[in-house]
Amino acid sequence: MRPIQILPLLCLLLAGTSATTQAQMNIESEVELTPFADGVWLHTSYAVLRDGTRFPSHGLVVREGDTLVLVDTAWGVEQTENLLEAIDAEIGLPISGVVVTHFHADRLGGADLLAAEGAEVWAHPLTPGLAKERGGAVPEFVFEELQAPGDTAPFGNLEVFYPGPAHTYDNIMVWLPEQQILFAGCPVRGAEDKNMGNVRDGDLAHWPTAMKLADERYGSAKHVVASHSEPAGPELFGHTAYLARLAADEAAAEE
Ligand SMILES: [Zn+2]
């Protein structure tokens, strides 16, 4: 087993997760960088739950010419520092831009560090306000085109997509047309998942519509990468919509 480092900045790094979750996990400082497709790497941070389970959190590194684009930071400042070291050692290209896919700490925990390194940090127009409220790093640039569910914005050769409210009101996805990969982030649940995860800041009622919009546009994707599960395919949209309907029905029954 790898040693688990207790971070003094833990509470800060976890800004944006629920109080229960904060009490139940630490985040390992080491980050994995795994080749995923031509010019694409998966970066993975791990939270360690109280029962010892390692809970993964993925983002992407994408080569765009002579520079790199990051889809989400690692889960915290120290983790992002380690990610930058790994990128330097294994890829050796500078990072020009970062797309953070919503305001939670597992997505933008290292955004200030990347901005200080000279990368432009981009997000949905709602993200800066939500991040500020939670005391998280605040992205400097926003995709003004992303207003209504289904809107897209170009980002170099990539496409950024707003499925509308789901896991959060500001969640966005990133499409890699060349490799036919969709980074779907937290709005999409894994094949093994039987529940919706953290729904506290989101919109269960709109979630199935968000999945339908994503499926309409990226239903032929080769890979769909969700934040906290193994990369899979576009079947995850329907699976997630089903789980969202179940959760909404259960919530209604409890009222
Ligand atoms: Zn989240």
Residues whose N, C-alpha, C, O or C-beta is under 5 A from the ligand:
A	BS01	ZN	H104 C186
